[in-house]
């Protein structure tokens, strides 16, 4: 599971517990200006094909964590429970998407989208 923090000018994803070992990352920090949006998407995590694993772990029905090549893009995964999946779309970053499990998907999506919209409106 991951925790999403919105800092003044960054989105910070804290990878929690043993998932740090599985995903080989403990934290991702993305400028808010590079966040294109977020959505709750359990179906993304239910798909059987997550891409070609660069590094991480995949145990069907249990965990997908790490870096994957998916449809020509790098995607970061940290999901156990598909029902709690949030997909965060990025631009101008190494990863094109972050597919993560959070405690409250709807609240996380609202916070991420609000922060991204605020940054976008300030830059215009």
Order of alpha helices (4+ residues) and beta strands (2+ residues): beta-beta-alpha-beta-beta-alpha-beta-beta-beta-beta-beta-alpha
